[in-house]
């Protein structure tokens, strides 16, 4: 499947250069050409349609290619712009370079095949820049997350960067932590160091690893985190860096512990009752019961978990009692 390159041709005379004619040397690319005769129409087309590259003549009915280039650079700073002109001169070339032209191509010294190569090279680089910026924005969005502790490690485990959220948990300057083995930084203690060292090594070998740890913050208060270490690979699959992320789950663990304590208290009260007690949901299956129910019925806890409320009722009473339930 070919990759489409959308070219906006401005003021280049029809027949002067036929990109499709010279396309055979680059079969993986397919050119879509949008042609206009003047700069104003070119700008209008640029605002309406996605364009990968502008191919402009120097002499235009409503100005010149340098003026068009400056207008384009004001709004599309990195869009490939190739000045293809019959009016080649050192002065024009100098002006074009100063205005940020991607390539200056005198028509008299260039054939169509070379021009195709220039366009492809410029578009490939432009798209790579766009992808890098997208990745940088995603990376920055992760680093700026106020709820997530994030660090970037080299493949040998050295800390390269950490976000402000992570810095708030230690009584040290982040700069002092840079280039130190991650397991030796102030986030960890002697108990957690072996765990972190092992997890970093696993991630450096290409494995996605998760962890959970109980730690102490800069004020000496305990906190808990759950997180992951993700290997970052290049296009060949080679691990080039590691991303460490952690979420503070201290409050979650506190709530879980309180709930467990409350459940134990309720269970203790229910088990102390001399009578059978059980509760069931709208679907008729049991939700909670005391030990007295197990003793009286002879069923185990595992068996009761799957029982319907009328399973305890004599067969000749099921219909009548089910109506009351």
N, C-alpha and C positions, 0 to 999 in steps of 0.2 A: 504493500500500500504506500503510495507516494505522499510526501508531506507538502502541503499547500503553502506557497509563499505569495502573499498579496502585495503587489507593487502598484504604487500610484505614480503614473508617468505624467509629468507636467511640462508642456511645451516641447516635448521631444517629437519631432516630425514623424508622421507615420511612414514607415519604411526605412527610416534612418537606422533603427536597430530593432530586430525582431527577436525578443527573448525566447519565444517558443521555438523559433527556428534553431537556436543554439542550445536547446534544452536537452538534446540527446546525450550530452556528456554528463548529465546529472539526472539520471532516470529516477532517483529517489525523490525528486522534487517536481512539483507541478506549479506552474506560474499562472496566477490570475492577474490580469493587467487592467487597471482602471485608468483611462486616459483623459486628460483635460488639456486645454490649450493655454490657460492663464493661471496666475497665482491665486486669484480670488476663488475660482472654481476648485482649485486644488485644496485650499484650506477648508472650503465647505465640504468637500468629499472626505477630508481627513476627520472632520468633526462627526460625520454621519456613519462612516464605515471603518471597520478594523483594518489597519494597514501595517504591513511589516517593514516596508522600505519605500522611500520616495526617490524617484529618478527624475531629476529636473535638468532642463536646459538652462544655460546662463541667460540668454536673451528671451524675455517674455513680453507679451503685448502690454501688460500692466506693471512692468518693473523688470527685475532681473532675479536670477537664481539665488544671489547672495541675500537679497532682501527677503525672499521667501524662506531661506534657511534661517535667518534671524527670527522671523515670525514663528516658524516651527519650533525652534529651540526655546522660545519663551513658554511654550505650552507642552511640548513633547521633547524633553531635554535629551533623551537618549535614543530616540527613533532614528534608525539608519537613514542618512540623507546622502545620496551620491549625485554630485554635480557632473553631468555629462554634456560637454559643450564643444562646439566648433570654434568658439572664440577663446581658445586657450592662450594664456599668458601667465608670466610669473606674478604679475600684479593680482590677477583674478585668483590664481592659486593661493597666494598669500592671504587675500581677503577671506577666501573660503575656509582656509585652515583656522584663521583667527575667529571665525564665526562658528566653528565647531562642526565642519563638514566631516562626514565619515570617510569619504573618498572623493578625490578629484580626478576625473577621467577625461582627458582630451580625446575627442572622437577620432582625430587624425592618427593617433598612435595606438588605437585600441580596436580590437575586433569584438564581435558580439560574444564569442565564447568566453573571453577574458572578463567581460562585463558581467556575465552570468556568474562566474566564479566570485567576483567582487561582491555581488548581491548576496549570494549564498553565505559567504564568509561573514558578511556584516549581520545578516539576519540570525545566523546561528549564535553569534556572540551576543546579539541583542536579547534573544530569547534566554540565553544562559544567564544574563544579567537580571532579567525579570524573575527567573526562577530563584536566583540567589537572594534577591530582595524579598521574595515571598517567604523563603525559608528564614531569612533574618527577622522578618516581622513575626513569624510564628515563634521563633526562638525567643525574641524579646517579649512577646506576650506571655510566654511561660515564665521567664525571669521576673516579669512585673507582677505575677500573680501574688496577691497579699496573703493568700491562704496556703500557699505551697512553698515548701523549702526546696530550693533547686541548686544543684551544683554541677559543674562540668569538669570531668576528669580526663587526663591523658590516659592512654591505654596501659601505662605502668602504674596507674592509680594516683598520680600526683594531681592535686587540686589546681584547676586553671581559673575557675570563676565560681562565685556563689552569689545568690541574690540577697536583697536587703532583708527579706523575711527570715532567711537562714541566719543572717548576721545577728538578728535580735535574740537568738537563743544562746549565744556564747559571750563570755566576758573577754573577748579578744578582738583585735582589729583583723578584718578579713585579709588585709594585705599581709599580715603575719602568717596566715594559713596557706597563701598561694605557694605552689611548688612543693608543699609538704605531702607525704603520703596521706591519703584521705583518712585512713584508720588511725593516724597519729594526730589528727586535728582535734580542736577543743570540743567538738560535738560528741566525741566518744570517750569512754573510760576503759579501764583495764578489762572489765567484763565483756564489753561489746566489741573491743578491738579485734579479737580473732574472728568473730562473725563477719565484721565489715571487710576485713582482709580477704576472707574466703569468698564473699559475695562479689567483690571487685574482680578477683581473679576469674570467677565464673563468667562475669559479664565481658571481660577482656577476651575471653575465648569464644564470644559470640552468643552467649546465653542470656536470655531475659530473666532476671532474678528479682524476687520479692523478699522483703524483710519486715520485721516488727521489732521494736526495741523500746525499753524503758530507760529514760535518760534524766539528766538534771540540767536545768537552764542556768542562765547567767546569774540569777538571783538565788540559786540553790533550791528552787522548787522542782519537784519531779514532774516530768511530762512523758507522754508516750507518742510514738510515731509509727505509722505504717507506710512503706514506700517501695520503690523499685529502682533497679539500676538497669538502664537500657543501653545496649551497644549501638553505636552509630556507625554505619558502614558506607563505603564509597560505592561507585557503580560496579566495582568488581567483587563486592561482598567482603572486602577487607575492613576490619574494625579500625576506625580512625580516632574515636573518642567515646566517652561514656557519659550518659546523662543520669544523674542521681536526683530523685524526687522523693519527697516525704510529706505526709499529711499529719498534722497534729490531731491525734485521736484521744487526747487526755479526757475531754469532757464526755466523749462517747463511752470510754471505759468506766468513768465515774458513774454515768447513768446506768450502764449495764450492771455494774456492781451493786448499785442501789436497788435496781429491779430484782436482782438475784436475792438480795437480803430481804426485800419485801415478800418475795415469793416464798422464801424459807420461813419467814414469820407467819405468813398466812397458812402455809402447810403445817407448821407446828401447832397453830391454833386448831385447825381442822382435825388433825390427827388426835388431838386431846379430847375431842368431842366423843361422848359415849355412844352417840347415835350414828347411823349411816348418813353420810352427806355426799351428794354429788350434784354437779351443775352440767347442763348440756346446752348446746347452741340451737338456733332455729332449725338447723338441718337434722336435729335429733341425736347427734353423736356427742359423747361425753367430752367435756372440756377439763373438768377438775373433780377430784374426789378424795376422800380420806382413807386411811388405812382400814377403818372399820368396814368399808364396803368390800375391800379385798378379803377381810377375815370372814364376813358373813356369807359372801357369795362363793368364796373359794377360787375366784379368778385371780390371775396374776396381773400386775400393772401393765405388762405388754399386751395381754389379752383384752383388758378393759379399754385400752386406747382405741381399739377397732370396734367396740360394741355400740349398738344402738340402744337408746334409752329403754325401750320396751323389752330388751333382752333379759331384763331382770324380773319381768312380770310373768306370772303364771299364764299359760296359754289361754285358759278360759276367761282371763281378765284383760287380755291385750287390747281388744277393741274398745272396751269401756274406758280403760285408763288412758289409752292413746288419745281419745276424744278430749279428755281433761288436759292432757299435755298440749 
